[in-house]
Amino acid sequence: MADNIKKISPDMTVLDIVSEYKETIDIFKSYDEQAGECICCESLFEPLEKMAAKYGIDLDELLTALNKA
């Protein structure tokens, strides 16, 4: 059933996401330039919501990209 598909949510940490969904690493890397640093290096333990706010990244856009990956 489609309802059982786990979605990436704003309260998940970057570490939780990349550990469970290896294919999302490239998505995070694509935002490194905007962030001005390596997101996976500097924000690994932050919830996605907090990390997006810290770097001025559109959370909805990021969630869409991560969930597509």
Biopython code that builds the backbone (N, CA, C, O; Angstrom):
import numpy as np
from Bio.PDB.StructureBuilder import StructureBuilder

atoms = [
    (1, "MET", "N", (0.837, -1.196, 0.000)),
    (1, "MET", "CA", (0.000, 0.000, 0.000)),
    (1, "MET", "C", (0.873, 1.248, 0.000)),
    (1, "MET", "O", (1.918, 1.285, 0.650)),
    (2, "ALA", "N", (0.446, 2.245, -0.717)),
    (2, "ALA", "CA", (1.194, 3.490, -0.814)),
    (2, "ALA", "C", (1.284, 4.211, 0.531)),
    (2, "ALA", "O", (2.239, 4.951, 0.767)),
    (3, "ASP", "N", (0.315, 4.010, 1.406)),
    (3, "ASP", "CA", (0.312, 4.680, 2.700)),
    (3, "ASP", "C", (1.467, 4.227, 3.595)),
    (3, "ASP", "O", (1.838, 4.932, 4.534)),
    (4, "ASN", "N", (2.032, 3.063, 3.308)),
    (4, "ASN", "CA", (3.114, 2.543, 4.132)),
    (4, "ASN", "C", (4.488, 3.053, 3.708)),
    (4, "ASN", "O", (5.487, 2.750, 4.361)),
    (5, "ILE", "N", (4.549, 3.821, 2.626)),
    (5, "ILE", "CA", (5.817, 4.364, 2.167)),
    (5, "ILE", "C", (6.239, 5.476, 3.125)),
    (5, "ILE", "O", (5.512, 6.449, 3.328)),
    (6, "LYS", "N", (7.415, 5.314, 3.704)),
    (6, "LYS", "CA", (7.912, 6.310, 4.648)),
    (6, "LYS", "C", (8.391, 7.535, 3.883)),
    (6, "LYS", "O", (9.130, 7.433, 2.903)),
    (7, "LYS", "N", (7.960, 8.668, 4.346)),
    (7, "LYS", "CA", (8.374, 9.923, 3.723)),
    (7, "LYS", "C", (9.391, 10.620, 4.604)),
    (7, "LYS", "O", (9.382, 10.465, 5.825)),
    (8, "ILE", "N", (10.253, 11.375, 3.989)),
    (8, "ILE", "CA", (11.209, 12.195, 4.719)),
    (8, "ILE", "C", (10.450, 13.390, 5.271)),
    (8, "ILE", "O", (9.700, 14.050, 4.552)),
    (9, "SER", "N", (10.651, 13.663, 6.548)),
    (9, "SER", "CA", (9.919, 14.746, 7.200)),
    (9, "SER", "C", (10.873, 15.784, 7.791)),
    (9, "SER", "O", (12.048, 15.490, 8.009)),
    (10, "PRO", "N", (10.373, 16.998, 8.051)),
    (10, "PRO", "CA", (11.212, 18.101, 8.534)),
    (10, "PRO", "C", (11.895, 17.840, 9.876)),
    (10, "PRO", "O", (12.905, 18.473, 10.186)),
    (11, "ASP", "N", (11.358, 16.919, 10.671)),
    (11, "ASP", "CA", (11.948, 16.667, 11.987)),
    (11, "ASP", "C", (13.071, 15.632, 11.948)),
    (11, "ASP", "O", (13.739, 15.409, 12.957)),
    (12, "MET", "N", (13.287, 14.996, 10.788)),
    (12, "MET", "CA", (14.384, 14.031, 10.650)),
    (12, "MET", "C", (15.712, 14.779, 10.529)),
    (12, "MET", "O", (15.780, 15.835, 9.900)),
    (13, "THR", "N", (16.765, 14.227, 11.135)),
    (13, "THR", "CA", (18.081, 14.857, 11.000)),
    (13, "THR", "C", (18.690, 14.500, 9.640)),
    (13, "THR", "O", (18.288, 13.535, 8.989)),
    (14, "VAL", "N", (19.652, 15.294, 9.244)),
    (14, "VAL", "CA", (20.360, 15.024, 7.992)),
    (14, "VAL", "C", (20.974, 13.617, 8.061)),
    (14, "VAL", "O", (20.937, 12.876, 7.079)),
    (15, "LEU", "N", (21.532, 13.255, 9.211)),
    (15, "LEU", "CA", (22.117, 11.922, 9.386)),
    (15, "LEU", "C", (21.077, 10.820, 9.196)),
    (15, "LEU", "O", (21.338, 9.832, 8.510)),
    (16, "ASP", "N", (19.903, 10.984, 9.800)),
    (16, "ASP", "CA", (18.835, 9.989, 9.639)),
    (16, "ASP", "C", (18.505, 9.788, 8.162)),
    (16, "ASP", "O", (18.329, 8.662, 7.697)),
    (17, "ILE", "N", (18.426, 10.884, 7.447)),
    (17, "ILE", "CA", (18.023, 10.843, 6.035)),
    (17, "ILE", "C", (19.085, 10.155, 5.170)),
    (17, "ILE", "O", (18.773, 9.237, 4.411)),
    (18, "VAL", "N", (20.343, 10.603, 5.290)),
    (18, "VAL", "CA", (21.380, 10.021, 4.426)),
    (18, "VAL", "C", (21.711, 8.585, 4.821)),
    (18, "VAL", "O", (22.153, 7.800, 3.981)),
    (19, "SER", "N", (21.505, 8.235, 6.081)),
    (19, "SER", "CA", (21.745, 6.850, 6.516)),
    (19, "SER", "C", (20.713, 5.907, 5.926)),
    (19, "SER", "O", (21.043, 4.805, 5.488)),
    (20, "GLU", "N", (19.461, 6.344, 5.918)),
    (20, "GLU", "CA", (18.378, 5.491, 5.439)),
    (20, "GLU", "C", (18.198, 5.552, 3.923)),
    (20, "GLU", "O", (17.791, 4.576, 3.293)),
    (21, "TYR", "N", (18.508, 6.713, 3.353)),
    (21, "TYR", "CA", (18.302, 6.931, 1.919)),
    (21, "TYR", "C", (19.601, 7.463, 1.304)),
    (21, "TYR", "O", (19.767, 8.671, 1.140)),
    (22, "LYS", "N", (20.513, 6.556, 0.969)),
    (22, "LYS", "CA", (21.841, 6.934, 0.449)),
    (22, "LYS", "C", (21.757, 7.852, -0.779)),
    (22, "LYS", "O", (22.622, 8.701, -0.994)),
    (23, "GLU", "N", (20.707, 7.663, -1.573)),
    (23, "GLU", "CA", (20.565, 8.448, -2.807)),
    (23, "GLU", "C", (20.313, 9.933, -2.540)),
    (23, "GLU", "O", (20.384, 10.737, -3.470)),
    (24, "THR", "N", (20.022, 10.314, -1.297)),
    (24, "THR", "CA", (19.768, 11.728, -0.977)),
    (24, "THR", "C", (21.059, 12.529, -0.795)),
    (24, "THR", "O", (21.026, 13.760, -0.768)),
    (25, "ILE", "N", (22.176, 11.847, -0.672)),
    (25, "ILE", "CA", (23.451, 12.559, -0.477)),
    (25, "ILE", "C", (23.685, 13.557, -1.611)),
    (25, "ILE", "O", (24.116, 14.683, -1.363)),
    (26, "ASP", "N", (23.406, 13.156, -2.850)),
    (26, "ASP", "CA", (23.592, 14.060, -3.985)),
    (26, "ASP", "C", (22.684, 15.281, -3.907)),
    (26, "ASP", "O", (23.060, 16.367, -4.349)),
    (27, "ILE", "N", (21.496, 15.106, -3.348)),
    (27, "ILE", "CA", (20.573, 16.243, -3.183)),
    (27, "ILE", "C", (21.193, 17.246, -2.212)),
    (27, "ILE", "O", (21.233, 18.445, -2.490)),
    (28, "PHE", "N", (21.673, 16.752, -1.075)),
    (28, "PHE", "CA", (22.310, 17.657, -0.108)),
    (28, "PHE", "C", (23.526, 18.341, -0.724)),
    (28, "PHE", "O", (23.733, 19.537, -0.522)),
    (29, "LYS", "N", (24.334, 17.587, -1.478)),
    (29, "LYS", "CA", (25.515, 18.168, -2.118)),
    (29, "LYS", "C", (25.137, 19.285, -3.087)),
    (29, "LYS", "O", (25.884, 20.249, -3.253)),
    (30, "SER", "N", (23.982, 19.153, -3.723)),
    (30, "SER", "CA", (23.554, 20.178, -4.683)),
    (30, "SER", "C", (23.222, 21.509, -3.991)),
    (30, "SER", "O", (23.147, 22.547, -4.649)),
    (31, "TYR", "N", (23.025, 21.480, -2.683)),
    (31, "TYR", "CA", (22.736, 22.703, -1.922)),
    (31, "TYR", "C", (23.971, 23.252, -1.209)),
    (31, "TYR", "O", (23.891, 24.296, -0.561)),
    (32, "ASP", "N", (25.100, 22.574, -1.316)),
    (32, "ASP", "CA", (26.315, 23.011, -0.622)),
    (32, "ASP", "C", (26.750, 24.414, -1.035)),
    (32, "ASP", "O", (27.148, 25.216, -0.189)),
    (33, "GLU", "N", (26.678, 24.712, -2.326)),
    (33, "GLU", "CA", (27.112, 26.030, -2.794)),
    (33, "GLU", "C", (26.238, 27.129, -2.191)),
    (33, "GLU", "O", (26.745, 28.159, -1.746)),
    (34, "GLN", "N", (24.925, 26.907, -2.179)),
    (34, "GLN", "CA", (24.006, 27.882, -1.585)),
    (34, "GLN", "C", (24.290, 28.042, -0.088)),
    (34, "GLN", "O", (24.238, 29.151, 0.444)),
    (35, "ALA", "N", (24.586, 26.939, 0.576)),
    (35, "ALA", "CA", (24.852, 26.966, 2.011)),
    (35, "ALA", "C", (26.214, 27.588, 2.317)),
    (35, "ALA", "O", (26.429, 28.125, 3.403)),
    (36, "GLY", "N", (27.123, 27.510, 1.361)),
    (36, "GLY", "CA", (28.459, 28.053, 1.564)),
    (36, "GLY", "C", (29.380, 27.101, 2.312)),
    (36, "GLY", "O", (30.501, 27.465, 2.667)),
    (37, "GLU", "N", (28.914, 25.895, 2.547)),
    (37, "GLU", "CA", (29.722, 24.862, 3.196)),
    (37, "GLU", "C", (29.083, 23.501, 2.950)),
    (37, "GLU", "O", (27.975, 23.409, 2.421)),
    (38, "CYS", "N", (29.778, 22.469, 3.331)),
    (38, "CYS", "CA", (29.268, 21.105, 3.165)),
    (38, "CYS", "C", (28.173, 20.843, 4.200)),
    (38, "CYS", "O", (28.442, 20.782, 5.400)),
    (39, "ILE", "N", (26.958, 20.692, 3.729)),
    (39, "ILE", "CA", (25.826, 20.463, 4.637)),
    (39, "ILE", "C", (25.996, 19.163, 5.407)),
    (39, "ILE", "O", (25.758, 19.119, 6.614)),
    (40, "CYS", "N", (26.406, 18.104, 4.718)),
    (40, "CYS", "CA", (26.572, 16.810, 5.389)),
    (40, "CYS", "C", (27.725, 16.840, 6.395)),
    (40, "CYS", "O", (27.757, 16.028, 7.320)),
    (41, "CYS", "N", (28.666, 17.766, 6.225)),
    (41, "CYS", "CA", (29.785, 17.887, 7.167)),
    (41, "CYS", "C", (29.399, 18.737, 8.381)),
    (41, "CYS", "O", (29.746, 18.403, 9.514)),
    (42, "GLU", "N", (28.692, 19.819, 8.142)),
    (42, "GLU", "CA", (28.449, 20.814, 9.184)),
    (42, "GLU", "C", (27.088, 20.722, 9.870)),
    (42, "GLU", "O", (26.921, 21.262, 10.964)),
    (43, "SER", "N", (26.118, 20.055, 9.260)),
    (43, "SER", "CA", (24.760, 20.030, 9.821)),
    (43, "SER", "C", (24.197, 18.623, 9.941)),
    (43, "SER", "O", (22.982, 18.432, 9.903)),
    (44, "LEU", "N", (25.063, 17.654, 10.085)),
    (44, "LEU", "CA", (24.656, 16.252, 10.081)),
    (44, "LEU", "C", (23.635, 15.915, 11.168)),
    (44, "LEU", "O", (22.748, 15.089, 10.951)),
    (45, "PHE", "N", (23.757, 16.549, 12.332)),
    (45, "PHE", "CA", (22.893, 16.199, 13.457)),
    (45, "PHE", "C", (21.707, 17.148, 13.624)),
    (45, "PHE", "O", (20.948, 17.033, 14.587)),
    (46, "GLU", "N", (21.547, 18.076, 12.695)),
    (46, "GLU", "CA", (20.437, 19.030, 12.781)),
    (46, "GLU", "C", (19.195, 18.485, 12.086)),
    (46, "GLU", "O", (19.293, 17.807, 11.064)),
    (47, "PRO", "N", (18.027, 18.787, 12.649)),
    (47, "PRO", "CA", (16.782, 18.443, 11.933)),
    (47, "PRO", "C", (16.738, 19.208, 10.615)),
    (47, "PRO", "O", (17.240, 20.327, 10.513)),
    (48, "LEU", "N", (16.139, 18.595, 9.625)),
    (48, "LEU", "CA", (16.052, 19.180, 8.292)),
    (48, "LEU", "C", (15.485, 20.598, 8.332)),
    (48, "LEU", "O", (15.987, 21.500, 7.662)),
    (49, "GLU", "N", (14.449, 20.776, 9.115)),
    (49, "GLU", "CA", (13.781, 22.077, 9.251)),
    (49, "GLU", "C", (14.753, 23.159, 9.732)),
    (49, "GLU", "O", (14.779, 24.262, 9.187)),
    (50, "LYS", "N", (15.543, 22.840, 10.746)),
    (50, "LYS", "CA", (16.505, 23.797, 11.294)),
    (50, "LYS", "C", (17.636, 24.069, 10.310)),
    (50, "LYS", "O", (18.072, 25.209, 10.149)),
    (51, "MET", "N", (18.109, 23.008, 9.650)),
    (51, "MET", "CA", (19.182, 23.157, 8.672)),
    (51, "MET", "C", (18.741, 24.043, 7.517)),
    (51, "MET", "O", (19.496, 24.911, 7.078)),
    (52, "ALA", "N", (17.528, 23.834, 7.023)),
    (52, "ALA", "CA", (17.023, 24.645, 5.903)),
    (52, "ALA", "C", (16.935, 26.120, 6.302)),
    (52, "ALA", "O", (17.307, 27.000, 5.526)),
    (53, "ALA", "N", (16.446, 26.381, 7.500)),
    (53, "ALA", "CA", (16.339, 27.765, 7.983)),
    (53, "ALA", "C", (17.723, 28.398, 8.131)),
    (53, "ALA", "O", (17.915, 29.566, 7.793)),
    (54, "LYS", "N", (18.674, 27.633, 8.631)),
    (54, "LYS", "CA", (20.045, 28.121, 8.850)),
    (54, "LYS", "C", (20.683, 28.594, 7.547)),
    (54, "LYS", "O", (21.400, 29.594, 7.532)),
    (55, "TYR", "N", (20.424, 27.879, 6.457)),
    (55, "TYR", "CA", (21.058, 28.188, 5.174)),
    (55, "TYR", "C", (20.141, 28.919, 4.190)),
    (55, "TYR", "O", (20.548, 29.188, 3.060)),
    (56, "GLY", "N", (18.929, 29.241, 4.595)),
    (56, "GLY", "CA", (18.010, 29.940, 3.692)),
    (56, "GLY", "C", (17.530, 29.080, 2.536)),
    (56, "GLY", "O", (17.285, 29.578, 1.438)),
    (57, "ILE", "N", (17.400, 27.784, 2.793)),
    (57, "ILE", "CA", (16.946, 26.834, 1.774)),
    (57, "ILE", "C", (15.437, 26.660, 1.898)),
    (57, "ILE", "O", (14.914, 26.522, 3.004)),
    (58, "ASP", "N", (14.740, 26.666, 0.770)),
    (58, "ASP", "CA", (13.292, 26.464, 0.759)),
    (58, "ASP", "C", (12.987, 25.028, 1.217)),
    (58, "ASP", "O", (13.313, 24.067, 0.520)),
    (59, "LEU", "N", (12.362, 24.892, 2.388)),
    (59, "LEU", "CA", (12.115, 23.577, 2.980)),
    (59, "LEU", "C", (11.209, 22.719, 2.111)),
    (59, "LEU", "O", (11.477, 21.531, 1.932)),
    (60, "ASP", "N", (10.148, 23.291, 1.572)),
    (60, "ASP", "CA", (9.224, 22.511, 0.732)),
    (60, "ASP", "C", (9.924, 21.987, -0.520)),
    (60, "ASP", "O", (9.729, 20.840, -0.922)),
    (61, "GLU", "N", (10.739, 22.843, -1.126)),
    (61, "GLU", "CA", (11.490, 22.449, -2.328)),
    (61, "GLU", "C", (12.474, 21.321, -1.988)),
    (61, "GLU", "O", (12.605, 20.352, -2.736)),
    (62, "LEU", "N", (13.156, 21.462, -0.861)),
    (62, "LEU", "CA", (14.118, 20.449, -0.433)),
    (62, "LEU", "C", (13.416, 19.123, -0.130)),
    (62, "LEU", "O", (13.884, 18.064, -0.550)),
    (63, "LEU", "N", (12.312, 19.177, 0.587)),
    (63, "LEU", "CA", (11.555, 17.961, 0.914)),
    (63, "LEU", "C", (11.067, 17.240, -0.349)),
    (63, "LEU", "O", (11.118, 16.014, -0.440)),
    (64, "THR", "N", (10.603, 18.016, -1.302)),
    (64, "THR", "CA", (10.148, 17.443, -2.568)),
    (64, "THR", "C", (11.289, 16.719, -3.267)),
    (64, "THR", "O", (11.125, 15.590, -3.728)),
    (65, "ALA", "N", (12.450, 17.372, -3.346)),
    (65, "ALA", "CA", (13.615, 16.776, -4.004)),
    (65, "ALA", "C", (14.080, 15.522, -3.269)),
    (65, "ALA", "O", (14.402, 14.518, -3.903)),
    (66, "LEU", "N", (14.118, 15.572, -1.951)),
    (66, "LEU", "CA", (14.570, 14.416, -1.166)),
    (66, "LEU", "C", (13.607, 13.245, -1.309)),
    (66, "LEU", "O", (14.035, 12.103, -1.477)),
    (67, "ASN", "N", (12.323, 13.520, -1.245)),
    (67, "ASN", "CA", (11.337, 12.441, -1.355)),
    (67, "ASN", "C", (11.276, 11.839, -2.760)),
    (67, "ASN", "O", (10.921, 10.670, -2.914)),
    (68, "LYS", "N", (11.618, 12.624, -3.786)),
    (68, "LYS", "CA", (11.686, 12.084, -5.146)),
    (68, "LYS", "C", (12.873, 11.149, -5.304)),
    (68, "LYS", "O", (12.809, 10.149, -6.020)),
    (69, "ALA", "N", (13.968, 11.499, -4.615)),
    (69, "ALA", "CA", (15.191, 10.682, -4.718)),
    (69, "ALA", "C", (14.939, 9.314, -4.104)),
    (69, "ALA", "O", (15.836, 8.471, -4.085)),
]
sb = StructureBuilder()
sb.init_structure("model")
sb.init_model(0)
sb.init_chain("A")
sb.init_seg("    ")
for serial, (resi, resn, name, xyz) in enumerate(atoms, 1):
    if name == "N":
        sb.init_residue(resn, " ", resi, " ")
    sb.init_atom(name, np.array(xyz, "f"), 0.0, 1.0, " ", f" {name:<3s}", serial, name[0])
structure = sb.get_structure()
